Amino acid sequence: MLSRIALAASILTLLGAIWIASRAAQTPQNIGIDFVQFWLTGNHVDADSASSVYSAEGRAVIMETAWRRIEAENTPSRLLAAARFRHQGELQTDSSPFLYSVFAVLAKAARFCGGCRDEEVDARRVESGSADTLQSELQQKVSCEYETALEWFWLLCLCSSAFASIAFGMATRSLCTLMLFGAAMLVWFNPLRSDINVGNVNQLQFGMLGVLVAILCWPNGRTALKRNLFSYRDAAAAFWFAVCLAFKPTLLEAAE
């Protein structure tokens, strides 16, 4: 009875930590200077542009095309601040093609959902007057699409860290302890908050490792092959680890 109460309390604490951390991430200072690189390159991949994202010319095309569109909006936003930071510095496109494909899907999903809510668009029309052109409204939606994608990304990162805490807790038979530890990390661990600030994929990688641990801890079901040389669990673990490496090859260091 007490173990069930402790488990329920740990789950509620972890969910509460996710909510607190997601609310804390809404501060204007969290602009996503790394996330904007993934988002811009993902949009470029989604547009099926001929220029390579890994060449100097391709990076210049991505940055300058995006900067002209964002600067034309001329509205203070996280996107404008993050894009200005990268425009004044350097756009880094040294991640894997699969990672950019994933962010292309995220960018497309945010665009499909409309970015700005209807009431936000109506409010902007009232503030700016009825003389706004359709082009101006479309430009304003760019920052809303970025905000939507960034908020989804934050939530996905926090859930990834929470899931990893659960997976490692189950593997070590310290579920409640590691769930509470994970909740504390989400709220008070400064490196994690810094990761939220810049919008990097470290928490996603942690969650991917959690999925791998969960697969490896699953009961080992055998195939119908007579020799039982390979199990479904091993096949799933190998496949998932390949996905992890395709997303971010640095995860290979975790296996060493």
C-alpha positions in Angstrom: 0.0 0.0 0.0 2.8 2.4 1.0 4.7 1.6 -2.2 1.7 2.5 -4.3 1.3 5.8 -2.5 5.0 6.5 -3.0 4.8 5.7 -6.7 1.7 7.9 -7.2 3.3 10.7 -5.3 6.5 10.4 -7.4 4.5 10.5 -10.6 2.6 13.6 -9.5 5.8 15.2 -8.5 7.4 14.5 -11.8 4.4 15.8 -13.7 4.4 18.9 -11.6 8.1 19.5 -12.3 7.4 19.3 -16.0 4.7 21.9 -15.7 6.9 24.2 -13.5 9.8 23.9 -15.9 7.7 24.5 -19.0 6.3 27.6 -17.4 9.7 28.8 -16.4 10.9 28.4 -20.0 8.4 31.0 -21.2 10.7 33.9 -20.1 11.8 36.2 -22.9 15.4 35.5 -22.3 15.0 31.9 -23.6 15.3 32.6 -27.3 16.8 29.3 -28.5 20.1 30.4 -30.2 20.8 26.7 -31.0 17.2 25.8 -31.8 16.9 28.6 -34.4 19.7 26.9 -36.4 17.8 23.6 -36.4 14.6 25.4 -37.2 16.0 27.5 -40.1 17.8 24.6 -41.6 14.7 22.4 -41.2 12.7 25.0 -43.1 15.3 25.0 -45.8 15.2 21.2 -46.0 11.4 21.3 -46.1 11.5 23.8 -49.0 13.6 21.3 -50.9 16.2 23.8 -51.8 19.0 22.8 -54.2 21.8 24.3 -52.1 23.6 22.1 -49.6 23.2 22.9 -45.9 26.8 21.9 -45.3 28.5 24.2 -47.7 29.5 27.8 -46.9 27.3 29.0 -49.8 24.4 27.0 -48.5 24.7 28.4 -45.0 24.8 31.9 -46.4 21.7 31.3 -48.4 19.8 29.9 -45.4 20.8 32.8 -43.2 20.3 35.6 -45.6 17.0 34.4 -46.9 15.7 33.9 -43.4 17.1 37.1 -42.1 15.4 39.2 -44.8 12.1 37.7 -44.0 12.4 38.0 -40.3 13.9 41.5 -40.3 11.0 42.7 -42.5 8.6 41.7 -39.7 10.3 44.3 -37.5 8.5 43.0 -34.4 10.4 42.2 -31.1 10.2 38.4 -30.7 12.3 35.4 -29.7 12.8 34.6 -33.4 14.2 38.1 -34.2 16.6 38.0 -31.2 17.8 34.5 -32.0 18.2 35.2 -35.7 20.0 38.5 -35.1 22.5 36.6 -32.8 23.2 34.0 -35.6 23.3 36.7 -38.3 25.9 38.7 -36.4 27.8 35.5 -35.6 27.7 32.2 -37.5 25.1 29.7 -38.6 26.4 26.3 -37.7 25.0 23.4 -39.8 27.2 20.5 -38.6 24.4 18.2 -37.4 23.2 15.0 -39.2 20.7 15.0 -42.1 18.3 13.0 -40.1 18.3 15.6 -37.3 17.4 18.3 -39.8 14.7 16.1 -41.3 13.2 15.8 -37.9 13.2 19.6 -37.4 11.7 20.0 -40.9 8.7 17.9 -39.7 8.5 20.1 -36.6 8.6 23.3 -38.6 5.9 21.9 -41.0 3.7 20.9 -38.1 4.0 24.4 -36.5 3.2 26.0 -39.8 0.2 23.6 -40.3 -1.2 24.6 -36.9 -1.2 28.2 -38.0 1.4 29.6 -35.7 -0.5 32.5 -34.3 -3.9 31.9 -32.7 -6.8 33.6 -34.5 -7.3 36.0 -31.6 -3.6 37.1 -31.7 -3.9 37.8 -35.4 -7.1 39.8 -34.9 -5.4 41.8 -32.1 -2.5 42.7 -34.3 -4.9 43.8 -37.0 -6.6 46.1 -34.6 -3.3 47.5 -33.3 -1.8 48.1 -36.7 -5.0 49.3 -38.5 -7.0 48.0 -41.4 -4.4 49.1 -44.0 -2.1 46.1 -43.3 -1.3 44.0 -46.3 -1.5 40.3 -46.6 2.3 40.2 -46.8 2.6 41.9 -43.5 0.3 39.4 -41.8 2.3 36.5 -43.3 5.5 38.0 -42.0 4.0 38.4 -38.5 3.1 34.7 -38.6 6.7 33.7 -39.0 7.6 34.6 -35.4 4.4 32.8 -34.2 5.4 29.6 -36.0 8.8 29.8 -34.3 7.2 30.4 -30.9 4.9 27.4 -31.5 7.8 25.1 -32.6 10.0 26.3 -29.7 7.3 25.6 -27.1 6.6 22.2 -28.5 10.4 21.5 -28.5 10.7 22.6 -24.8 7.8 20.3 -23.8 9.3 17.4 -25.8 12.7 17.9 -24.1 11.2 18.0 -20.6 9.2 14.9 -21.3 12.3 13.2 -22.6 14.2 13.9 -19.5 11.3 12.7 -17.4 11.0 9.5 -19.4 14.7 8.8 -19.0 14.4 9.2 -15.3 11.6 6.6 -15.3 13.5 4.2 -17.5 16.7 4.3 -15.5 14.7 4.0 -12.3 13.1 0.8 -13.6 16.5 -0.5 -14.7 18.1 0.1 -11.3 14.9 -0.8 -9.3 14.9 2.6 -7.8 11.9 4.0 -9.6 10.6 6.4 -7.0 14.0 7.7 -6.1 15.1 8.5 -9.6 11.7 10.0 -10.5 12.1 12.4 -7.6 15.7 13.1 -8.6 14.5 13.7 -12.1 11.8 16.1 -10.9 14.5 18.0 -8.9 16.7 18.2 -12.0 13.9 19.6 -14.1 13.3 22.5 -11.7 16.7 23.3 -10.2 19.5 21.8 -12.3 21.2 24.8 -14.0 22.8 22.9 -16.9 19.3 21.7 -17.9 17.9 25.2 -17.6 20.7 26.4 -19.8 19.9 23.7 -22.3 16.3 25.0 -22.4 17.6 28.5 -22.9 19.7 27.7 -26.0 17.3 25.0 -27.3 19.8 22.2 -27.9 19.0 18.5 -28.2 20.8 17.1 -25.1 17.6 16.3 -23.3 16.3 14.5 -26.4 19.5 12.4 -26.5 18.9 11.6 -22.8 15.4 10.5 -23.6 16.7 8.4 -26.5 19.0 6.6 -24.1 16.1 6.1 -21.8 14.2 4.4 -24.6 17.2 2.2 -25.3 17.4 1.2 -21.6 13.7 0.4 -21.5 14.0 -1.8 -24.6 17.0 -3.7 -23.1 15.1 -4.2 -19.8 12.1 -5.7 -21.6 11.6 -9.5 -21.2 13.6 -11.2 -23.9 11.1 -12.8 -26.3 12.6 -15.3 -28.8 11.8 -15.7 -32.5 10.4 -18.7 -34.0 13.7 -19.7 -35.5 14.9 -23.0 -34.3 18.3 -21.8 -33.2 17.0 -18.7 -31.4 20.0 -16.8 -32.4 18.4 -13.4 -32.2 15.7 -12.0 -30.0 13.1 -9.4 -30.9 14.5 -7.3 -28.0 18.0 -7.3 -29.4 16.7 -6.4 -32.9 14.6 -3.5 -31.5 17.6 -2.3 -29.4 19.9 -2.4 -32.4 17.4 -0.6 -34.6 16.8 2.1 -32.0 20.5 2.6 -31.3 20.9 3.1 -35.1 18.2 5.7 -35.0 20.0 7.4 -32.1 23.2 7.5 -34.0 21.5 8.8 -37.1 20.0 11.6 -35.1 23.2 12.6 -33.2 26.3 10.5 -33.7 27.8 11.8 -30.4 25.6 9.2 -28.6 28.2 6.6 -29.7 30.3 7.9 -26.8 27.6 6.7 -24.3 28.1 3.2 -25.6 31.8 3.1 -25.0 
